[in-house]
Amino acid sequence: MSDNDRMVYRRASDQKWVDKRNSASRGFTYDTQTAAAAASKQRLLNSGGGDLTIKGRDGQIRSKDTIGRKDPFPPRDREH
């Protein structure tokens, strides 16, 4: 994991979606998961790339993707 990796998850206190860097204590909030994921992908592209993890409403990981750099261990299935 690098310092550039990001996560999108739903905050329980106010039901907002949060886009935050894994090493950060705070993040950016959005009303929808789609908006949070799009903003996170754009931030990763602008900062040189990293891994994006998106969690669902239940807190389980829905999607993991490498953005902006070549994945050293590409998955066998093609999600994107």
C-alpha positions as CSV (number, residue, x, y, z in Angstrom):
1,M,0.0,0.0,0.0
2,S,1.2,3.4,-0.8
3,D,0.3,6.8,0.7
4,N,-1.8,7.5,-2.3
5,D,-4.3,4.7,-1.9
6,R,-7.9,5.9,-1.4
7,M,-11.1,4.5,0.1
8,V,-14.8,5.3,-0.5
9,Y,-17.2,4.3,2.3
10,R,-20.5,5.4,3.9
11,R,-20.3,7.3,7.2
12,A,-22.9,5.9,9.7
13,S,-23.4,9.2,11.6
14,D,-25.0,11.2,8.7
15,Q,-25.2,8.6,5.8
16,K,-22.8,10.6,3.6
17,W,-20.3,9.0,1.4
18,V,-16.6,9.8,2.2
19,D,-13.6,9.8,-0.1
20,K,-10.4,9.7,1.9
21,R,-6.8,8.9,1.5
22,N,-5.9,5.8,3.6
23,S,-3.3,7.7,5.7
24,A,-5.5,10.7,6.3
25,S,-7.8,11.4,9.3
26,R,-10.4,13.3,7.3
27,G,-11.9,13.1,3.8
28,F,-14.3,14.7,1.4
29,T,-18.0,14.0,1.8
30,Y,-20.6,13.5,-1.0
31,D,-24.3,12.6,-1.2
32,T,-23.9,9.7,-3.5
33,Q,-21.4,6.8,-3.9
34,T,-21.1,7.5,-7.6
35,A,-19.9,11.1,-7.0
36,A,-17.5,10.0,-4.3
37,A,-16.0,7.3,-6.5
38,A,-15.6,9.7,-9.5
39,A,-13.9,12.3,-7.4
40,S,-11.6,9.7,-5.9
41,K,-10.6,8.4,-9.3
42,Q,-9.8,11.9,-10.5
43,R,-7.7,12.7,-7.4
44,L,-5.8,9.4,-8.0
45,L,-5.1,10.3,-11.6
46,N,-4.0,13.8,-10.6
47,S,-1.6,12.5,-8.0
48,G,0.1,9.8,-10.0
49,G,-2.1,6.8,-9.3
50,G,-2.9,4.4,-6.6
51,D,-5.4,1.8,-5.4
52,L,-9.1,2.6,-5.0
53,T,-11.2,0.6,-2.6
54,I,-15.0,1.1,-2.6
55,K,-17.1,-0.2,0.2
56,G,-20.9,-0.8,0.1
57,R,-23.6,0.3,2.5
58,D,-22.9,-2.8,4.7
59,G,-19.2,-2.0,5.0
60,Q,-18.0,-4.9,2.8
61,I,-15.6,-4.2,0.0
62,R,-17.5,-3.9,-3.3
63,S,-14.7,-3.1,-5.7
64,K,-10.9,-2.7,-5.7
65,D,-9.1,-1.1,-8.7
66,T,-5.7,0.3,-9.6
67,I,-6.0,3.8,-11.1
68,G,-3.4,5.7,-13.1
69,R,-0.6,3.1,-12.9
70,K,0.0,-0.4,-14.1
71,D,-1.1,-3.1,-11.6
72,P,1.9,-5.3,-10.7
73,F,-0.5,-8.3,-10.1
74,P,-3.5,-7.9,-12.4
75,P,-6.6,-9.9,-11.5
76,R,-7.7,-12.8,-13.7
77,D,-11.2,-11.6,-14.0
78,R,-12.0,-8.3,-15.7
79,E,-14.3,-6.2,-13.6
80,H,-13.6,-2.9,-15.4
